[in-house]
Amino acid sequence: MGRPKAGTGKKNGGGANLGFEEKLWAAADKMRGHMDAAEYKHVALGLIFLKYISDAFQERYDALQDEPHADPEDRDEYLAENVFWVPKVARWQALQDAAKQADIGKRVDNAMEAIEKENGSLKGVLPKDYARPTLDQTRLGELIDLIGTIELVYREDADLFDGKRDHRSKDLLGQVYMYFLGKFAAAEGKLGGEFFTPESVVKLLVEMIEPYKGRVFDPCCGSGGMFVQSEKFVEAHGGKKTDLSIYGQESNPTTWKLCKMNLAIRGIEANLGPHHADSLHNDQHKDLKADFILANPPFNVSDWGGDRLREDARWQYGTPPVGNANFAWVQNFLAHLGPKGVAGFVLANGSMSSNQSGEGEIRRRIVEADLVDCLIALPGQLFYTTPIPACLWFLTRNKANGRFRDRRGETLFIDARKLGSLVDRTHRELSDDEIARIARAYHAWRGEPDAGPYADVPGFCKAATQEEIAAHGFVLTPGRYVGAEDVEDDGEPFEEKMGRLVATLREQQAEAARLDAAITTNLERLGYGA
């Protein structure tokens, strides 16, 4: 369902300036041959995870060898430091030494099984079908050799893939994992959106709601990008990972496993429920009241089983239609939002204006309850699932909660449809500067002291009252509120400017006629006349 982030190789949507990740991807992608990206994804990401597990273990192993009276083969020495215990059969060097053996797939499967057996939190998570006949064992060995060229945990004698040293490369592994996720999402096209939200969208959501401390929840968490970006945000602002408590849920079993691996690589502890499950039909966090909700639910799902949830207690603002799950998700978010919480999530544009099957009535009630804090219209081509534009909703339980100014009766509208730039033929990204501009407008409007004063900007942002929203029939499309962009006044009176432009046009028409006549004369001289 939900989805994460990944870089693109350009310093744009919040990603680092990537170099070796691109080289690694290019080399790894050559090895997949005729295998679909969806299938190859698990081959490559499983090996990257295995490399991380082994390297983190080896780092601790080397440290224990230098400690008097410490036993590097004592399992408890690793668990005490939150390091996964890796049995000898699963250590990377053993696998790399056997990379060219015909049974390398079976060896990898045995390694995965051994790691799961020794680490309960990974039980049932790791891929274990590397020995299947359809997987080219020679290419698998080559991929192991390739991944083995990156030292994912720093050691004194270790060089990186591009020849540069790295002094804190645990996060480097996270970069590689997330970069590959993004590349696989792009390769899979529409299906890639099932586990992936583009990085610039995730970063914008996180920058808007600023999850400094508290409970973060994503009930359709995909491979965990919202969580990764939230942790990055906290650390970038001087906080600690432990300042956040992470809760998530994901219905797709394969994606749920990707998320578990992604968060383990990052060292992020999270409660993702005991197994995959549909949040709308099997809520594994029923009693959770979150401080921050971040989500990208699937757009416009028509077969969500709404006929079996007609009397659900979450539908406080109206029963969502059986044919579209959008407002089921909205009310699910509200049901989990704490008394001072804020939710930021992606929805299809139709959610802002649809009046079909009672959706307009649900939207009206949510507006009248003063829960809608901000709406952002996004540019098209941001998502892998669809080229059509989407929007961001921001809901808050209490606009007068003391953290910011009293915003009761107001909603901010931001039209960002003209922002972003193409990073390939079909996909667009928001730049860091554009993300900062949007977030700064929201923070200024809600009265954050460091954001500066707020002012409406025609064509970009507008603070509207509930009365204005009601006058628009409770349609929340930002374009209705922000108006047209101001055109710079050059001081020249209209009549004078129009006369000057007409005179210029006449001169250009006369010059065109002269050139046309000259071309005709030259053609006649060459014997090509009429």
Salt bridges, closest charged atoms under 4 A:
ASP29 OD1 - ARG32 NE 2.57
GLU39 OE2 - ARG132 NH2 3.01
ASP55 OD2 - LYS51 NZ 2.45
GLU59 OE2 - ARG168 NH2 3.42
GLU59 OE1 - LYS170 NZ 3.67
GLU67 OE2 - ARG60 NH1 3.71
GLU73 OE1 - ARG91 NH2 3.06
GLU77 OE1 - ARG60 NH2 3.51
ASP103 OD1 - ARG107 NE 2.93
GLU116 OE2 - LYS128 NZ 2.90
GLU118 OE1 - ARG75 NE 3.04
ASP129 OD1 - ARG132 NH1 3.20
ASP136 OD2 - ARG139 NE 3.96
ASP145 OD2 - LYS100 NZ 3.04
GLU151 OE1 - ARG155 NH2 3.03
ASP159 OD1 - ARG165 NH1 3.95
ASP171 OD1 - ARG266 NH1 2.41
GLU188 OE2 - LYS41 NZ 2.88
GLU199 OE2 - LYS5 NZ 3.17
GLU210 OE2 - HIS443 ND1 3.68
GLU210 OE1 - ARG446 NH2 2.95
ASP243 OD1 - LYS240 NZ 3.84
ASP283 OD2 - HIS336 NE2 2.60
ASP291 OD2 - ARG215 NH2 3.70
ASP312 OD1 - ARG314 NE 2.85
GLU361 OE2 - ARG364 NH2 2.15
GLU361 OE2 - ARG365 NE 3.38
GLU368 OE1 - ARG364 NH1 2.47
ASP370 OD1 - LYS399 NZ 2.72
ASP373 OD1 - ARG407 NE 3.17
ASP406 OD2 - ARG408 NH2 2.48
GLU410 OE1 - ARG405 NH2 2.86
ASP415 OD2 - ARG417 NH2 2.62
ASP424 OD2 - HIS427 ND1 3.39
ASP432 OD1 - LYS203 NZ 3.49
GLU448 OE2 - HIS443 NE2 3.77
GLU448 OE2 - ARG446 NE 2.82
ASP456 OD2 - LYS462 NZ 3.78
GLU468 OE2 - LYS462 NZ 3.71
GLU485 OE1 - LYS418 NZ 3.61
ASP490 OD2 - LYS497 NZ 2.93
GLU492 OE1 - ARG500 NH2 2.91
GLU511 OE2 - ARG514 NH2 2.58
